[in-house]
Amino acid sequence: MKKCLVTGASGIVGKKLISKLLNSGNYEITALDLKSTKSVKTLNKFKNKINIVYGDINDSTIMNALIKDHDVIFHLAGLMPPTTELHPNLANIIEYGGSKSIIDAIKEFNPKAYFIFLSTTAVYGNVKQATVDSDINILNHDIYSQNKYKIEDYIRKNLTNYTIYRVPLIIEKNNYNSFMYNIPLNTKIEVITNSLVANALITSLTNKRKLNKKTFNLSGGKKYQISTNALYIKALQIEGVSLRFFLMRYFIPQNFYGHIYPDSHELNGILDFQKGSISEYLNSFTVSKKFLRSINRLIAYFYIRKLSK
C-alpha cells in the first residue's frame, strides 16, 4: 500500500483529494497542515481514517521525518492571493522556502519518492491562450506566480521523480475563491473544479511513467471555458455582495490572468479526468436561505446589471 503525504491538506483541493484517496482504499494517507480552527474542523472529518500532523512545511525536523516515510508527496500547501500580494516577504518564506525544504528532504532522504506539485497558469501573464511551451511572462508585482515558478525551477534541478501541474482558477461547489475577483473583466477563461483536480492527481499515481519529469496544464478543457463576467454574475446571484468582493475588486490589483489552454486535452488523454461542464457545475450550486445572504443578493442586483451590459 502506497503511503501518501498531502501538504495543505485542509485546502479546497487537499480535502477533496483525501476523500477520494480514502474511497479508493489503496493508500495510507498523512495530512499535513498548519493548525487553525478551520484546518482542525476540516481534518476532523477524516479522524481515525488518516494520519493527521499539524505543523509547518518550513520545519525541517517535521518534514525530514515525514519525507523519509512516504512514497508520494502531493504538495498543495501555500499562500493564495491576495495574501501573497499583501505580505510578499511572508509569501517568499512560506511558498518558496517551505517548498525548498520539502524538495531538499526528498533529495537527501528519499529520492525515489514521487513529488507532485501544483503550480499556476498565471505564470503565462496577460495572454489569451497558453500552452506549456508558451513564454513565461510574470509581472513584477505578481508575488504568487514568481514563487510558483521559482519552485518549478528548483524541482527540475533537484528531483528525478516529479510532475508539475499548472492549474488555473479552481472552483469548489458552493464556494468561490476570493482571488476569482482578481481576474480582469471581459476575459474568456478556462477553469477547473477541485473534484476534477483531485481525480487527476489520483490517476497520476498509476501513470507515472508517462508523466515523470514533465509539466502540464491541468485544466477543465473546452467545456470549462467561461467569461469572467458570467462567472462573477453567477457568484453574485448565489452569495451576493461580500466583503471579499469589494476588497478584491476595488483594493487589490486585477493581476491573476486567466487563459484558454489549447493543450489541456493532452493531459486528459493520459488521465481521462475532464468530465461534465462548468455550466452544469455552477447550476448545481445551492442558494443560501439565510437572511443576510438574501440582503447581499439584493444589493448585488446593481452589479449584476452592470456586468450584464
PyMOL commands that set and color helices and strands:
alter all, ss='L'
color gray80, all
select helices_A, chain A and resi 12-24+37-46+60-68+83-86+88-109+121-124+143-158+178-182+194-204+208-211+222-224+228-239+243-250+264-271+278-283+291-308
alter helices_A, ss='H'
color red, helices_A
select strands_A, chain A and resi 2-7+27-33+51-54+72-75+114-120+162-167+170-171+188-190+192-193+214-217+225-227
alter strands_A, ss='S'
color yellow, strands_A
deselect
rebuild
show_as cartoon
